[in-house]
Amino acid sequence: MKIGIHCDQSIKDGEGYMEIDKMSPSAGGTTLYRHDRSCKAVPTQTTQVSVHH
Ligand SMILES: [Zn+2]
């Protein structure tokens, strides 16, 4: 299973993602993944937006 490093959520089949090669000698070439779409800082509560017409 792939886990997006930004949101810590699983990346499902069919979802767009990018591979990130972590060039760390200690990691031994671990490949990380992130969602292709912007998914970090997902608001958990409705932001109060004041719209003035
Ligand atoms: Zn994500």
mmCIF file of the protein (N, C-alpha, C, O) and its ligand, coordinates in Angstrom:
data_MODEL
# 
_entry.id   MODEL 
# 
loop_
_entity.id 
_entity.type 
_entity.pdbx_number_of_molecules 
1 polymer     1 
2 non-polymer 1 
# 
_entity_poly.entity_id                      1 
_entity_poly.type                           'polypeptide(L)' 
_entity_poly.nstd_linkage                   no 
_entity_poly.nstd_monomer                   no 
_entity_poly.pdbx_seq_one_letter_code       MKIGIHCDQSIKDGEGYMEIDKMSPSAGGTTLYRHDRSCKAVPTQTTQVSVHH 
_entity_poly.pdbx_seq_one_letter_code_can   MKIGIHCDQSIKDGEGYMEIDKMSPSAGGTTLYRHDRSCKAVPTQTTQVSVHH 
_entity_poly.pdbx_strand_id                 A 
# 
loop_
_entity_poly_seq.entity_id 
_entity_poly_seq.num 
_entity_poly_seq.mon_id 
_entity_poly_seq.hetero 
1 1  MET n 
1 2  LYS n 
1 3  ILE n 
1 4  GLY n 
1 5  ILE n 
1 6  HIS n 
1 7  CYS n 
1 8  ASP n 
1 9  GLN n 
1 10 SER n 
1 11 ILE n 
1 12 LYS n 
1 13 ASP n 
1 14 GLY n 
1 15 GLU n 
1 16 GLY n 
1 17 TYR n 
1 18 MET n 
1 19 GLU n 
1 20 ILE n 
1 21 ASP n 
1 22 LYS n 
1 23 MET n 
1 24 SER n 
1 25 PRO n 
1 26 SER n 
1 27 ALA n 
1 28 GLY n 
1 29 GLY n 
1 30 THR n 
1 31 THR n 
1 32 LEU n 
1 33 TYR n 
1 34 ARG n 
1 35 HIS n 
1 36 ASP n 
1 37 ARG n 
1 38 SER n 
1 39 CYS n 
1 40 LYS n 
1 41 ALA n 
1 42 VAL n 
1 43 PRO n 
1 44 THR n 
1 45 GLN n 
1 46 THR n 
1 47 THR n 
1 48 GLN n 
1 49 VAL n 
1 50 SER n 
1 51 VAL n 
1 52 HIS n 
1 53 HIS n 
# 
loop_
_struct_asym.id 
_struct_asym.entity_id 
A 1 
B 2 
# 
loop_
_chem_comp.id 
_chem_comp.type 
_chem_comp.mon_nstd_flag 
ALA 'L-peptide linking' y 
ARG 'L-peptide linking' y 
ASP 'L-peptide linking' y 
CYS 'L-peptide linking' y 
GLN 'L-peptide linking' y 
GLU 'L-peptide linking' y 
GLY 'peptide linking'   y 
HIS 'L-peptide linking' y 
ILE 'L-peptide linking' y 
LEU 'L-peptide linking' y 
LYS 'L-peptide linking' y 
MET 'L-peptide linking' y 
PRO 'L-peptide linking' y 
SER 'L-peptide linking' y 
THR 'L-peptide linking' y 
TYR 'L-peptide linking' y 
VAL 'L-peptide linking' y 
ZN  non-polymer         . 
# 
_pdbx_entity_nonpoly.entity_id   2 
_pdbx_entity_nonpoly.name        ? 
_pdbx_entity_nonpoly.comp_id     ZN 
# 
_pdbx_nonpoly_scheme.asym_id         B 
_pdbx_nonpoly_scheme.entity_id       2 
_pdbx_nonpoly_scheme.mon_id          ZN 
_pdbx_nonpoly_scheme.ndb_seq_num     1 
_pdbx_nonpoly_scheme.pdb_seq_num     101 
_pdbx_nonpoly_scheme.auth_seq_num    101 
_pdbx_nonpoly_scheme.pdb_mon_id      ZN 
_pdbx_nonpoly_scheme.auth_mon_id     ZN 
_pdbx_nonpoly_scheme.pdb_strand_id   A 
_pdbx_nonpoly_scheme.pdb_ins_code    . 
# 
loop_
_atom_site.group_PDB 
_atom_site.id 
_atom_site.type_symbol 
_atom_site.label_atom_id 
_atom_site.label_alt_id 
_atom_site.label_comp_id 
_atom_site.label_asym_id 
_atom_site.label_entity_id 
_atom_site.label_seq_id 
_atom_site.pdbx_PDB_ins_code 
_atom_site.Cartn_x 
_atom_site.Cartn_y 
_atom_site.Cartn_z 
_atom_site.occupancy 
_atom_site.B_iso_or_equiv 
_atom_site.pdbx_formal_charge 
_atom_site.auth_seq_id 
_atom_site.auth_comp_id 
_atom_site.auth_asym_id 
_atom_site.auth_atom_id 
_atom_site.pdbx_PDB_model_num 
ATOM   1   N  N  . MET A 1 1  ? 0.851   -1.193 0.000   1.00 0.00 ? 1   MET A N  1 
ATOM   2   C  CA . MET A 1 1  ? 0.000   0.000  0.000   1.00 0.00 ? 1   MET A CA 1 
ATOM   3   C  C  . MET A 1 1  ? 0.882   1.236  0.000   1.00 0.00 ? 1   MET A C  1 
ATOM   4   O  O  . MET A 1 1  ? 1.922   1.286  0.656   1.00 0.00 ? 1   MET A O  1 
ATOM   5   N  N  . LYS A 1 2  ? 0.437   2.227  -0.752  1.00 0.00 ? 2   LYS A N  1 
ATOM   6   C  CA . LYS A 1 2  ? 1.194   3.471  -0.811  1.00 0.00 ? 2   LYS A CA 1 
ATOM   7   C  C  . LYS A 1 2  ? 0.565   4.488  0.144   1.00 0.00 ? 2   LYS A C  1 
ATOM   8   O  O  . LYS A 1 2  ? -0.656  4.618  0.224   1.00 0.00 ? 2   LYS A O  1 
ATOM   9   N  N  . ILE A 1 3  ? 1.410   5.184  0.847   1.00 0.00 ? 3   ILE A N  1 
ATOM   10  C  CA . ILE A 1 3  ? 0.938   6.206  1.768   1.00 0.00 ? 3   ILE A CA 1 
ATOM   11  C  C  . ILE A 1 3  ? 1.472   7.559  1.322   1.00 0.00 ? 3   ILE A C  1 
ATOM   12  O  O  . ILE A 1 3  ? 2.677   7.737  1.141   1.00 0.00 ? 3   ILE A O  1 
ATOM   13  N  N  . GLY A 1 4  ? 0.570   8.499  1.149   1.00 0.00 ? 4   GLY A N  1 
ATOM   14  C  CA . GLY A 1 4  ? 1.005   9.844  0.789   1.00 0.00 ? 4   GLY A CA 1 
ATOM   15  C  C  . GLY A 1 4  ? 1.705   10.493 1.971   1.00 0.00 ? 4   GLY A C  1 
ATOM   16  O  O  . GLY A 1 4  ? 1.204   10.483 3.096   1.00 0.00 ? 4   GLY A O  1 
ATOM   17  N  N  . ILE A 1 5  ? 2.862   11.052 1.698   1.00 0.00 ? 5   ILE A N  1 
ATOM   18  C  CA . ILE A 1 5  ? 3.659   11.588 2.795   1.00 0.00 ? 5   ILE A CA 1 
ATOM   19  C  C  . ILE A 1 5  ? 3.084   12.892 3.314   1.00 0.00 ? 5   ILE A C  1 
ATOM   20  O  O  . ILE A 1 5  ? 3.400   13.297 4.433   1.00 0.00 ? 5   ILE A O  1 
ATOM   21  N  N  . HIS A 1 6  ? 2.266   13.546 2.547   1.00 0.00 ? 6   HIS A N  1 
ATOM   22  C  CA . HIS A 1 6  ? 1.742   14.839 2.972   1.00 0.00 ? 6   HIS A CA 1 
ATOM   23  C  C  . HIS A 1 6  ? 0.551   14.691 3.902   1.00 0.00 ? 6   HIS A C  1 
ATOM   24  O  O  . HIS A 1 6  ? 0.448   15.388 4.911   1.00 0.00 ? 6   HIS A O  1 
ATOM   25  N  N  . CYS A 1 7  ? -0.331  13.795 3.562   1.00 0.00 ? 7   CYS A N  1 
ATOM   26  C  CA . CYS A 1 7  ? -1.578  13.686 4.328   1.00 0.00 ? 7   CYS A CA 1 
ATOM   27  C  C  . CYS A 1 7  ? -1.621  12.407 5.144   1.00 0.00 ? 7   CYS A C  1 
ATOM   28  O  O  . CYS A 1 7  ? -2.522  12.214 5.960   1.00 0.00 ? 7   CYS A O  1 
ATOM   29  N  N  . ASP A 1 8  ? -0.647  11.534 4.924   1.00 0.00 ? 8   ASP A N  1 
ATOM   30  C  CA . ASP A 1 8  ? -0.590  10.284 5.668   1.00 0.00 ? 8   ASP A CA 1 
ATOM   31  C  C  . ASP A 1 8  ? -1.803  9.406  5.386   1.00 0.00 ? 8   ASP A C  1 
ATOM   32  O  O  . ASP A 1 8  ? -2.200  8.588  6.215   1.00 0.00 ? 8   ASP A O  1 
ATOM   33  N  N  . GLN A 1 9  ? -2.369  9.585  4.232   1.00 0.00 ? 9   GLN A N  1 
ATOM   34  C  CA . GLN A 1 9  ? -3.518  8.780  3.836   1.00 0.00 ? 9   GLN A CA 1 
ATOM   35  C  C  . GLN A 1 9  ? -3.093  7.826  2.721   1.00 0.00 ? 9   GLN A C  1 
ATOM   36  O  O  . GLN A 1 9  ? -2.170  8.112  1.958   1.00 0.00 ? 9   GLN A O  1 
ATOM   37  N  N  . SER A 1 10 ? -3.766  6.713  2.643   1.00 0.00 ? 10  SER A N  1 
ATOM   38  C  CA . SER A 1 10 ? -3.423  5.738  1.625   1.00 0.00 ? 10  SER A CA 1 
ATOM   39  C  C  . SER A 1 10 ? -3.791  6.254  0.233   1.00 0.00 ? 10  SER A C  1 
ATOM   40  O  O  . SER A 1 10 ? -4.759  6.994  0.054   1.00 0.00 ? 10  SER A O  1 
ATOM   41  N  N  . ILE A 1 11 ? -3.005  5.848  -0.716  1.00 0.00 ? 11  ILE A N  1 
ATOM   42  C  CA . ILE A 1 11 ? -3.271  6.208  -2.101  1.00 0.00 ? 11  ILE A CA 1 
ATOM   43  C  C  . ILE A 1 11 ? -3.927  5.007  -2.766  1.00 0.00 ? 11  ILE A C  1 
ATOM   44  O  O  . ILE A 1 11 ? -3.326  3.942  -2.906  1.00 0.00 ? 11  ILE A O  1 
ATOM   45  N  N  . LYS A 1 12 ? -5.154  5.205  -3.164  1.00 0.00 ? 12  LYS A N  1 
ATOM   46  C  CA . LYS A 1 12 ? -5.903  4.097  -3.741  1.00 0.00 ? 12  LYS A CA 1 
ATOM   47  C  C  . LYS A 1 12 ? -5.541  3.904  -5.205  1.00 0.00 ? 12  LYS A C  1 
ATOM   48  O  O  . LYS A 1 12 ? -5.018  4.801  -5.866  1.00 0.00 ? 12  LYS A O  1 
ATOM   49  N  N  . ASP A 1 13 ? -5.834  2.707  -5.687  1.00 0.00 ? 13  ASP A N  1 
ATOM   50  C  CA . ASP A 1 13 ? -5.608  2.447  -7.103  1.00 0.00 ? 13  ASP A CA 1 
ATOM   51  C  C  . ASP A 1 13 ? -6.466  3.387  -7.932  1.00 0.00 ? 13  ASP A C  1 
ATOM   52  O  O  . ASP A 1 13 ? -7.647  3.590  -7.649  1.00 0.00 ? 13  ASP A O  1 
ATOM   53  N  N  . GLY A 1 14 ? -5.866  3.943  -8.936  1.00 0.00 ? 14  GLY A N  1 
ATOM   54  C  CA . GLY A 1 14 ? -6.604  4.859  -9.787  1.00 0.00 ? 14  GLY A CA 1 
ATOM   55  C  C  . GLY A 1 14 ? -6.416  6.300  -9.390  1.00 0.00 ? 14  GLY A C  1 
ATOM   56  O  O  . GLY A 1 14 ? -6.700  7.206  -10.173 1.00 0.00 ? 14  GLY A O  1 
ATOM   57  N  N  . GLU A 1 15 ? -5.934  6.525  -8.167  1.00 0.00 ? 15  GLU A N  1 
ATOM   58  C  CA . GLU A 1 15 ? -5.672  7.889  -7.744  1.00 0.00 ? 15  GLU A CA 1 
ATOM   59  C  C  . GLU A 1 15 ? -4.316  8.331  -8.280  1.00 0.00 ? 15  GLU A C  1 
ATOM   60  O  O  . GLU A 1 15 ? -3.370  7.547  -8.366  1.00 0.00 ? 15  GLU A O  1 
ATOM   61  N  N  . GLY A 1 16 ? -4.252  9.584  -8.628  1.00 0.00 ? 16  GLY A N  1 
ATOM   62  C  CA . GLY A 1 16 ? -3.006  10.101 -9.147  1.00 0.00 ? 16  GLY A CA 1 
ATOM   63  C  C  . GLY A 1 16 ? -1.997  10.287 -8.022  1.00 0.00 ? 16  GLY A C  1 
ATOM   64  O  O  . GLY A 1 16 ? -2.334  10.751 -6.932  1.00 0.00 ? 16  GLY A O  1 
ATOM   65  N  N  . TYR A 1 17 ? -0.782  9.925  -8.302  1.00 0.00 ? 17  TYR A N  1 
ATOM   66  C  CA . TYR A 1 17 ? 0.256   10.111 -7.282  1.00 0.00 ? 17  TYR A CA 1 
ATOM   67  C  C  . TYR A 1 17 ? 1.600   10.324 -7.958  1.00 0.00 ? 17  TYR A C  1 
ATOM   68  O  O  . TYR A 1 17 ? 1.775   10.041 -9.143  1.00 0.00 ? 17  TYR A O  1 
ATOM   69  N  N  . MET A 1 18 ? 2.526   10.823 -7.189  1.00 0.00 ? 18  MET A N  1 
ATOM   70  C  CA . MET A 1 18 ? 3.869   11.002 -7.693  1.00 0.00 ? 18  MET A CA 1 
ATOM   71  C  C  . MET A 1 18 ? 4.826   10.203 -6.829  1.00 0.00 ? 18  MET A C  1 
ATOM   72  O  O  . MET A 1 18 ? 4.642   10.089 -5.617  1.00 0.00 ? 18  MET A O  1 
ATOM   73  N  N  . GLU A 1 19 ? 5.835   9.659  -7.455  1.00 0.00 ? 19  GLU A N  1 
ATOM   74  C  CA . GLU A 1 19 ? 6.842   8.941  -6.691  1.00 0.00 ? 19  GLU A CA 1 
ATOM   75  C  C  . GLU A 1 19 ? 7.960   9.898  -6.317  1.00 0.00 ? 19  GLU A C  1 
ATOM   76  O  O  . GLU A 1 19 ? 8.392   10.723 -7.122  1.00 0.00 ? 19  GLU A O  1 
ATOM   77  N  N  . ILE A 1 20 ? 8.409   9.774  -5.109  1.00 0.00 ? 20  ILE A N  1 
ATOM   78  C  CA . ILE A 1 20 ? 9.510   10.608 -4.645  1.00 0.00 ? 20  ILE A CA 1 
ATOM   79  C  C  . ILE A 1 20 ? 10.641  9.690  -4.207  1.00 0.00 ? 20  ILE A C  1 
ATOM   80  O  O  . ILE A 1 20 ? 10.521  8.939  -3.239  1.00 0.00 ? 20  ILE A O  1 
ATOM   81  N  N  . ASP A 1 21 ? 11.719  9.769  -4.930  1.00 0.00 ? 21  ASP A N  1 
ATOM   82  C  CA . ASP A 1 21 ? 12.867  8.945  -4.576  1.00 0.00 ? 21  ASP A CA 1 
ATOM   83  C  C  . ASP A 1 21 ? 13.658  9.624  -3.475  1.00 0.00 ? 21  ASP A C  1 
ATOM   84  O  O  . ASP A 1 21 ? 14.255  10.684 -3.661  1.00 0.00 ? 21  ASP A O  1 
ATOM   85  N  N  . LYS A 1 22 ? 13.640  8.986  -2.344  1.00 0.00 ? 22  LYS A N  1 
ATOM   86  C  CA . LYS A 1 22 ? 14.367  9.548  -1.212  1.00 0.00 ? 22  LYS A CA 1 
ATOM   87  C  C  . LYS A 1 22 ? 15.799  9.038  -1.276  1.00 0.00 ? 22  LYS A C  1 
ATOM   88  O  O  . LYS A 1 22 ? 16.091  7.876  -0.992  1.00 0.00 ? 22  LYS A O  1 
ATOM   89  N  N  . MET A 1 23 ? 16.661  9.938  -1.653  1.00 0.00 ? 23  MET A N  1 
ATOM   90  C  CA . MET A 1 23 ? 18.051  9.546  -1.828  1.00 0.00 ? 23  MET A CA 1 
ATOM   91  C  C  . MET A 1 23 ? 18.795  9.560  -0.494  1.00 0.00 ? 23  MET A C  1 
ATOM   92  O  O  . MET A 1 23 ? 19.708  10.359 -0.286  1.00 0.00 ? 23  MET A O  1 
ATOM   93  N  N  . SER A 1 24 ? 18.406  8.698  0.368   1.00 0.00 ? 24  SER A N  1 
ATOM   94  C  CA . SER A 1 24 ? 19.081  8.603  1.653   1.00 0.00 ? 24  SER A CA 1 
ATOM   95  C  C  . SER A 1 24 ? 19.804  7.271  1.737   1.00 0.00 ? 24  SER A C  1 
ATOM   96  O  O  . SER A 1 24 ? 19.183  6.222  1.563   1.00 0.00 ? 24  SER A O  1 
ATOM   97  N  N  . PRO A 1 25 ? 21.090  7.292  1.997   1.00 0.00 ? 25  PRO A N  1 
ATOM   98  C  CA . PRO A 1 25 ? 21.850  6.035  2.065   1.00 0.00 ? 25  PRO A CA 1 
ATOM   99  C  C  . PRO A 1 25 ? 21.296  5.092  3.116   1.00 0.00 ? 25  PRO A C  1 
ATOM   100 O  O  . PRO A 1 25 ? 21.273  3.878  2.915   1.00 0.00 ? 25  PRO A O  1 
ATOM   101 N  N  . SER A 1 26 ? 20.852  5.643  4.234   1.00 0.00 ? 26  SER A N  1 
ATOM   102 C  CA . SER A 1 26 ? 20.344  4.800  5.310   1.00 0.00 ? 26  SER A CA 1 
ATOM   103 C  C  . SER A 1 26 ? 18.980  4.205  4.963   1.00 0.00 ? 26  SER A C  1 
ATOM   104 O  O  . SER A 1 26 ? 18.599  3.145  5.459   1.00 0.00 ? 26  SER A O  1 
ATOM   105 N  N  . ALA A 1 27 ? 18.257  4.919  4.097   1.00 0.00 ? 27  ALA A N  1 
ATOM   106 C  CA . ALA A 1 27 ? 16.923  4.441  3.733   1.00 0.00 ? 27  ALA A CA 1 
ATOM   107 C  C  . ALA A 1 27 ? 17.009  3.328  2.697   1.00 0.00 ? 27  ALA A C  1 
ATOM   108 O  O  . ALA A 1 27 ? 16.061  2.566  2.506   1.00 0.00 ? 27  ALA A O  1 
ATOM   109 N  N  . GLY A 1 28 ? 18.137  3.245  2.043   1.00 0.00 ? 28  GLY A N  1 
ATOM   110 C  CA . GLY A 1 28 ? 18.315  2.171  1.075   1.00 0.00 ? 28  GLY A CA 1 
ATOM   111 C  C  . GLY A 1 28 ? 17.430  2.323  -0.145  1.00 0.00 ? 28  GLY A C  1 
ATOM   112 O  O  . GLY A 1 28 ? 16.920  1.341  -0.685  1.00 0.00 ? 28  GLY A O  1 
ATOM   113 N  N  . GLY A 1 29 ? 17.253  3.563  -0.576  1.00 0.00 ? 29  GLY A N  1 
ATOM   114 C  CA . GLY A 1 29 ? 16.465  3.794  -1.784  1.00 0.00 ? 29  GLY A CA 1 
ATOM   115 C  C  . GLY A 1 29 ? 14.983  3.618  -1.581  1.00 0.00 ? 29  GLY A C  1 
ATOM   116 O  O  . GLY A 1 29 ? 14.291  3.049  -2.425  1.00 0.00 ? 29  GLY A O  1 
ATOM   117 N  N  . THR A 1 30 ? 14.502  4.104  -0.470  1.00 0.00 ? 30  THR A N  1 
ATOM   118 C  CA . THR A 1 30 ? 13.073  4.020  -0.217  1.00 0.00 ? 30  THR A CA 1 
ATOM   119 C  C  . THR A 1 30 ? 12.321  4.969  -1.143  1.00 0.00 ? 30  THR A C  1 
ATOM   120 O  O  . THR A 1 30 ? 12.703  6.126  -1.314  1.00 0.00 ? 30  THR A O  1 
ATOM   121 N  N  . THR A 1 31 ? 11.275  4.472  -1.721  1.00 0.00 ? 31  THR A N  1 
ATOM   122 C  CA . THR A 1 31 ? 10.451  5.311  -2.577  1.00 0.00 ? 31  THR A CA 1 
ATOM   123 C  C  . THR A 1 31 ? 9.232   5.784  -1.802  1.00 0.00 ? 31  THR A C  1 
ATOM   124 O  O  . THR A 1 31 ? 8.455   4.987  -1.277  1.00 0.00 ? 31  THR A O  1 
ATOM   125 N  N  . LEU A 1 32 ? 9.088   7.089  -1.746  1.00 0.00 ? 32  LEU A N  1 
ATOM   126 C  CA . LEU A 1 32 ? 7.938   7.658  -1.063  1.00 0.00 ? 32  LEU A CA 1 
ATOM   127 C  C  . LEU A 1 32 ? 6.920   8.098  -2.097  1.00 0.00 ? 32  LEU A C  1 
ATOM   128 O  O  . LEU A 1 32 ? 7.231   8.239  -3.279  1.00 0.00 ? 32  LEU A O  1 
ATOM   129 N  N  . TYR A 1 33 ? 5.733   8.307  -1.644  1.00 0.00 ? 33  TYR A N  1 
ATOM   130 C  CA . TYR A 1 33 ? 4.656   8.696  -2.548  1.00 0.00 ? 33  TYR A CA 1 
ATOM   131 C  C  . TYR A 1 33 ? 3.920   9.898  -1.987  1.00 0.00 ? 33  TYR A C  1 
ATOM   132 O  O  . TYR A 1 33 ? 3.854   10.122 -0.779  1.00 0.00 ? 33  TYR A O  1 
ATOM   133 N  N  . ARG A 1 34 ? 3.381   10.646 -2.903  1.00 0.00 ? 34  ARG A N  1 
ATOM   134 C  CA . ARG A 1 34 ? 2.505   11.738 -2.508  1.00 0.00 ? 34  ARG A CA 1 
ATOM   135 C  C  . ARG A 1 34 ? 1.372   11.796 -3.500  1.00 0.00 ? 34  ARG A C  1 
ATOM   136 O  O  . ARG A 1 34 ? 1.517   11.392 -4.654  1.00 0.00 ? 34  ARG A O  1 
ATOM   137 N  N  . HIS A 1 35 ? 0.241   12.301 -3.047  1.00 0.00 ? 35  HIS A N  1 
ATOM   138 C  CA . HIS A 1 35 ? -0.879  12.425 -3.956  1.00 0.00 ? 35  HIS A CA 1 
ATOM   139 C  C  . HIS A 1 35 ? -0.566  13.450 -5.036  1.00 0.00 ? 35  HIS A C  1 
ATOM   140 O  O  . HIS A 1 35 ? 0.091   14.461 -4.790  1.00 0.00 ? 35  HIS A O  1 
ATOM   141 N  N  . ASP A 1 36 ? -1.042  13.171 -6.210  1.00 0.00 ? 36  ASP A N  1 
ATOM   142 C  CA . ASP A 1 36 ? -0.832  14.090 -7.312  1.00 0.00 ? 36  ASP A CA 1 
ATOM   143 C  C  . ASP A 1 36 ? -1.591  15.389 -7.065  1.00 0.00 ? 36  ASP A C  1 
ATOM   144 O  O  . ASP A 1 36 ? -1.127  16.481 -7.394  1.00 0.00 ? 36  ASP A O  1 
ATOM   145 N  N  . ARG A 1 37 ? -2.759  15.233 -6.482  1.00 0.00 ? 37  ARG A N  1 
ATOM   146 C  CA . ARG A 1 37 ? -3.552  16.417 -6.160  1.00 0.00 ? 37  ARG A CA 1 
ATOM   147 C  C  . ARG A 1 37 ? -3.058  17.025 -4.855  1.00 0.00 ? 37  ARG A C  1 
ATOM   148 O  O  . ARG A 1 37 ? -2.378  16.389 -4.049  1.00 0.00 ? 37  ARG A O  1 
ATOM   149 N  N  . SER A 1 38 ? -3.431  18.272 -4.691  1.00 0.00 ? 38  SER A N  1 
ATOM   150 C  CA . SER A 1 38 ? -3.072  18.931 -3.449  1.00 0.00 ? 38  SER A CA 1 
ATOM   151 C  C  . SER A 1 38 ? -3.934  18.386 -2.325  1.00 0.00 ? 38  SER A C  1 
ATOM   152 O  O  . SER A 1 38 ? -5.159  18.492 -2.379  1.00 0.00 ? 38  SER A O  1 
ATOM   153 N  N  . CYS A 1 39 ? -3.330  17.820 -1.338  1.00 0.00 ? 39  CYS A N  1 
ATOM   154 C  CA . CYS A 1 39 ? -4.117  17.157 -0.312  1.00 0.00 ? 39  CYS A CA 1 
ATOM   155 C  C  . CYS A 1 39 ? -3.671  17.508 1.089   1.00 0.00 ? 39  CYS A C  1 
ATOM   156 O  O  . CYS A 1 39 ? -4.261  17.040 2.062   1.00 0.00 ? 39  CYS A O  1 
ATOM   157 N  N  . LYS A 1 40 ? -2.653  18.315 1.206   1.00 0.00 ? 40  LYS A N  1 
ATOM   158 C  CA . LYS A 1 40 ? -2.197  18.629 2.553   1.00 0.00 ? 40  LYS A CA 1 
ATOM   159 C  C  . LYS A 1 40 ? -2.968  19.810 3.116   1.00 0.00 ? 40  LYS A C  1 
ATOM   160 O  O  . LYS A 1 40 ? -3.528  20.627 2.385   1.00 0.00 ? 40  LYS A O  1 
ATOM   161 N  N  . ALA A 1 41 ? -2.976  19.870 4.406   1.00 0.00 ? 41  ALA A N  1 
ATOM   162 C  CA . ALA A 1 41 ? -3.693  20.917 5.119   1.00 0.00 ? 41  ALA A CA 1 
ATOM   163 C  C  . ALA A 1 41 ? -5.171  20.882 4.758   1.00 0.00 ? 41  ALA A C  1 
ATOM   164 O  O  . ALA A 1 41 ? -5.779  21.900 4.426   1.00 0.00 ? 41  ALA A O  1 
ATOM   165 N  N  . VAL A 1 42 ? -5.724  19.686 4.833   1.00 0.00 ? 42  VAL A N  1 
ATOM   166 C  CA . VAL A 1 42 ? -7.147  19.554 4.561   1.00 0.00 ? 42  VAL A CA 1 
ATOM   167 C  C  . VAL A 1 42 ? -7.926  20.128 5.737   1.00 0.00 ? 42  VAL A C  1 
ATOM   168 O  O  . VAL A 1 42 ? -7.750  19.700 6.878   1.00 0.00 ? 42  VAL A O  1 
ATOM   169 N  N  . PRO A 1 43 ? -8.776  21.088 5.456   1.00 0.00 ? 43  PRO A N  1 
ATOM   170 C  CA . PRO A 1 43 ? -9.547  21.721 6.536   1.00 0.00 ? 43  PRO A CA 1 
ATOM   171 C  C  . PRO A 1 43 ? -10.543 20.749 7.136   1.00 0.00 ? 43  PRO A C  1 
ATOM   172 O  O  . PRO A 1 43 ? -11.306 20.102 6.419   1.00 0.00 ? 43  PRO A O  1 
ATOM   173 N  N  . THR A 1 44 ? -10.529 20.653 8.443   1.00 0.00 ? 44  THR A N  1 
ATOM   174 C  CA . THR A 1 44 ? -11.433 19.724 9.106   1.00 0.00 ? 44  THR A CA 1 
ATOM   175 C  C  . THR A 1 44 ? -12.687 20.428 9.582   1.00 0.00 ? 44  THR A C  1 
ATOM   176 O  O  . THR A 1 44 ? -13.652 19.794 10.009  1.00 0.00 ? 44  THR A O  1 
ATOM   177 N  N  . GLN A 1 45 ? -12.659 21.736 9.504   1.00 0.00 ? 45  GLN A N  1 
ATOM   178 C  CA . GLN A 1 45 ? -13.846 22.475 9.905   1.00 0.00 ? 45  GLN A CA 1 
ATOM   179 C  C  . GLN A 1 45 ? -14.107 23.567 8.874   1.00 0.00 ? 45  GLN A C  1 
ATOM   180 O  O  . GLN A 1 45 ? -13.197 24.057 8.205   1.00 0.00 ? 45  GLN A O  1 
ATOM   181 N  N  . THR A 1 46 ? -15.353 23.920 8.775   1.00 0.00 ? 46  THR A N  1 
ATOM   182 C  CA . THR A 1 46 ? -15.741 24.911 7.781   1.00 0.00 ? 46  THR A CA 1 
ATOM   183 C  C  . THR A 1 46 ? -15.166 26.282 8.153   1.00 0.00 ? 46  THR A C  1 
ATOM   184 O  O  . THR A 1 46 ? -15.368 26.797 9.253   1.00 0.00 ? 46  THR A O  1 
ATOM   185 N  N  . THR A 1 47 ? -14.470 26.823 7.223   1.00 0.00 ? 47  THR A N  1 
ATOM   186 C  CA . THR A 1 47 ? -13.896 28.145 7.465   1.00 0.00 ? 47  THR A CA 1 
ATOM   187 C  C  . THR A 1 47 ? -14.963 29.213 7.271   1.00 0.00 ? 47  THR A C  1 
ATOM   188 O  O  . THR A 1 47 ? -15.690 29.230 6.277   1.00 0.00 ? 47  THR A O  1 
ATOM   189 N  N  . GLN A 1 48 ? -15.029 30.080 8.231   1.00 0.00 ? 48  GLN A N  1 
ATOM   190 C  CA . GLN A 1 48 ? -16.004 31.146 8.152   1.00 0.00 ? 48  GLN A CA 1 
ATOM   191 C  C  . GLN A 1 48 ? -15.515 32.195 7.167   1.00 0.00 ? 48  GLN A C  1 
ATOM   192 O  O  . GLN A 1 48 ? -14.580 32.946 7.446   1.00 0.00 ? 48  GLN A O  1 
ATOM   193 N  N  . VAL A 1 49 ? -16.155 32.232 6.025   1.00 0.00 ? 49  VAL A N  1 
ATOM   194 C  CA . VAL A 1 49 ? -15.758 33.190 5.016   1.00 0.00 ? 49  VAL A CA 1 
ATOM   195 C  C  . VAL A 1 49 ? -16.818 34.264 4.873   1.00 0.00 ? 49  VAL A C  1 
ATOM   196 O  O  . VAL A 1 49 ? -17.994 33.976 4.651   1.00 0.00 ? 49  VAL A O  1 
ATOM   197 N  N  . SER A 1 50 ? -16.392 35.474 5.002   1.00 0.00 ? 50  SER A N  1 
ATOM   198 C  CA . SER A 1 50 ? -17.343 36.580 4.866   1.00 0.00 ? 50  SER A CA 1 
ATOM   199 C  C  . SER A 1 50 ? -17.369 37.042 3.428   1.00 0.00 ? 50  SER A C  1 
ATOM   200 O  O  . SER A 1 50 ? -16.369 37.521 2.893   1.00 0.00 ? 50  SER A O  1 
ATOM   201 N  N  . VAL A 1 51 ? -18.517 36.892 2.814   1.00 0.00 ? 51  VAL A N  1 
ATOM   202 C  CA . VAL A 1 51 ? -18.664 37.329 1.429   1.00 0.00 ? 51  VAL A CA 1 
ATOM   203 C  C  . VAL A 1 51 ? -19.602 38.521 1.396   1.00 0.00 ? 51  VAL A C  1 
ATOM   204 O  O  . VAL A 1 51 ? -20.752 38.451 1.831   1.00 0.00 ? 51  VAL A O  1 
ATOM   205 N  N  . HIS A 1 52 ? -19.089 39.592 0.878   1.00 0.00 ? 52  HIS A N  1 
ATOM   206 C  CA . HIS A 1 52 ? -19.916 40.807 0.807   1.00 0.00 ? 52  HIS A CA 1 
ATOM   207 C  C  . HIS A 1 52 ? -20.341 41.041 -0.623  1.00 0.00 ? 52  HIS A C  1 
ATOM   208 O  O  . HIS A 1 52 ? -19.511 41.165 -1.524  1.00 0.00 ? 52  HIS A O  1 
ATOM   209 N  N  . HIS A 1 53 ? -21.621 41.100 -0.816  1.00 0.00 ? 53  HIS A N  1 
ATOM   210 C  CA . HIS A 1 53 ? -22.112 41.365 -2.160  1.00 0.00 ? 53  HIS A CA 1 
ATOM   211 C  C  . HIS A 1 53 ? -22.446 42.826 -2.306  1.00 0.00 ? 53  HIS A C  1 
ATOM   212 O  O  . HIS A 1 53 ? -22.880 43.257 -3.374  1.00 0.00 ? 53  HIS A O  1 
HETATM 213 ZN ZN . ZN  B 2 .  ? -2.042  12.897 0.120   1.00 0.00 2 101 ZN  A ZN 1 
# 
